[in-house]
Amino acid sequence: MQIVKAESKDEAALWQQFMESHSDCTNYHRWHWKEVIERSFAWPTFYLMARDGGHVGGILPLVWQHSRLFGSFLTSLPFLNGGGIVAESAEAQKSLLDEATSLAQRLGVRYLELRHRRDLGLGLHQKTSKVVPVRPVEPDSEKMWKGLHHKLRTDIRKGMKAGLVAEFGKEEFLPEFYEIFAENMRNLGTPVYSRRFFAEMLRAFPDHAHICLVRHNGTAVAGSFMTGYRDTLEAGWSSSRYKFLQLKPNVFLYWSILCLAGERGYRWFDFGRSTEGSGTHRFKQQWGTQDIRLHWDYWIREGMQLPGLNPENPRYRMAIWLWTKLPVAVTKLVGPRIVRCLP
């Protein structure tokens, strides 16, 4: 079994063929994410492919991030909710893991992080605190409506009575979505991605990337950036404006997306990654979701500890508090330079 770094057009085509034919491949195994990450963040990528002659037996996309502030690490895939090893055989799986750990050692990274949606039994350190809430989608919106909890229906009606409307689009909605998203990230104390990241996704996936805006009297008060793959529509980045929360625009937003997903023929709606037991997780659970537990596997350099780059880490509480006090314009300028270094 030979492991190659896929780069050429022919190798990209083989990668795509494997991905499309393998049920364990997710949205984030698509080849075009390589271009999105390279163009948005300028990090090197290593798209490892296991080959036996002309046959592809497995794939593993990797991104190398390195900075003085946060250190050096390999991730599959950073910024996103998936990636990891997909292989047809135990031999291909082991070959990909061996090559990835060898690459990690050559690059001198602190750790290698592989984001899986099930336990592959790799024998590595593992974190399982993250979950992805999903729920089935019906083409009949009335059927979905009847299945909602009474409180949700009340909140949706409240938004309707207040005049909330949902609109769906693409590049034309990006400026308004980004303003809402940047403001919300500032309020949460989290550095914001660059606007280019979303523009690159729209470019790479013209038929599968969508923006939903919820408006009140013409003003955008909530928004979501979604990507679709196979039978699932995922809302990866959603935000609403605090001063309009009494109108429940976030509830109206998700209901509108559910209806769109049904109309477009999707069978599942993915609410995006959450920390189990968090307030965000509880909000998503009220929609009748079921959790997919994420298994993040780690190879760690000797003497190093499991990474703790998350808002729950006490080391970052003061920095988070200070970030919430900055003007949004400043966070849009500085945030992308910081967040590109975070997994």
MODA-V919154 format. One record per residue. N is the residue number from 1. SS is DSSP state (2 for helix, 1 for strand, 0 for the rest). Layout:
N SS
N SS
//
This chain:
1 0
2 1
3 1
4 1
5 1
6 0
7 0
8 0
9 2
10 2
11 2
12 2
13 2
14 2
15 2
16 2
17 2
18 2
19 2
20 2
21 2
22 0
23 0
24 0
25 0
26 0
27 2
28 2
29 2
30 0
31 0
32 2
33 2
34 2
35 2
36 2
37 2
38 2
39 2
40 2
41 2
42 0
43 0
44 1
45 1
46 1
47 1
48 1
49 1
50 1
51 1
52 1
53 0
54 0
55 1
56 1
57 1
58 1
59 1
60 1
61 1
62 1
63 1
64 1
65 1
66 1
67 1
68 0
69 0
70 0
71 1
72 1
73 1
74 1
75 1
76 1
77 0
78 0
79 0
80 0
81 0
82 0
83 0
84 0
85 0
86 1
87 1
88 0
89 0
90 2
91 2
92 2
93 2
94 2
95 2
96 2
97 2
98 2
99 2
100 2
101 2
102 2
103 2
104 2
105 2
106 2
107 2
108 0
109 0
110 0
111 1
112 1
113 1
114 1
115 1
116 1
117 0
118 0
119 0
120 0
121 0
122 0
123 0
124 0
125 1
126 1
127 1
128 0
129 0
130 1
131 1
132 1
133 1
134 1
135 1
136 1
137 0
138 0
139 0
140 0
141 2
142 2
143 2
144 2
145 2
146 2
147 0
148 0
149 0
150 2
151 2
152 2
153 2
154 2
155 2
156 2
157 2
158 2
159 2
160 2
161 2
162 0
163 0
164 0
165 1
166 1
167 1
168 1
169 1
170 0
171 2
172 2
173 2
174 2
175 2
176 2
177 2
178 2
179 2
180 2
181 2
182 2
183 2
184 2
185 2
186 2
187 2
188 2
189 0
190 0
191 0
192 0
193 0
194 0
195 2
196 2
197 2
198 2
199 2
200 2
201 2
202 2
203 2
204 2
205 0
206 0
207 0
208 0
209 1
210 1
211 1
212 1
213 1
214 1
215 1
216 1
217 0
218 0
219 1
220 1
221 1
222 1
223 1
224 1
225 1
226 1
227 1
228 1
229 1
230 0
231 0
232 1
233 1
234 1
235 1
236 1
237 1
238 1
239 1
240 1
241 0
242 2
243 2
244 2
245 2
246 2
247 2
248 0
249 2
250 2
251 2
252 2
253 2
254 2
255 2
256 2
257 2
258 2
259 2
260 2
261 2
262 2
263 2
264 0
265 0
266 0
267 0
268 1
269 1
270 1
271 1
272 1
273 1
274 1
275 1
276 0
277 0
278 0
279 2
280 2
281 2
282 2
283 2
284 2
285 2
286 0
287 0
288 0
289 0
290 1
291 1
292 1
293 1
294 0
295 1
296 1
297 1
298 1
299 1
300 1
301 0
302 0
303 0
304 0
305 0
306 0
307 0
308 0
309 0
310 0
311 0
312 0
313 0
314 2
315 2
316 2
317 2
318 2
319 2
320 2
321 2
322 2
323 2
324 0
325 0
326 0
327 0
328 2
329 2
330 2
331 2
332 2
333 2
334 2
335 2
336 2
337 2
338 2
339 2
340 0
341 0
342 0
343 0
//
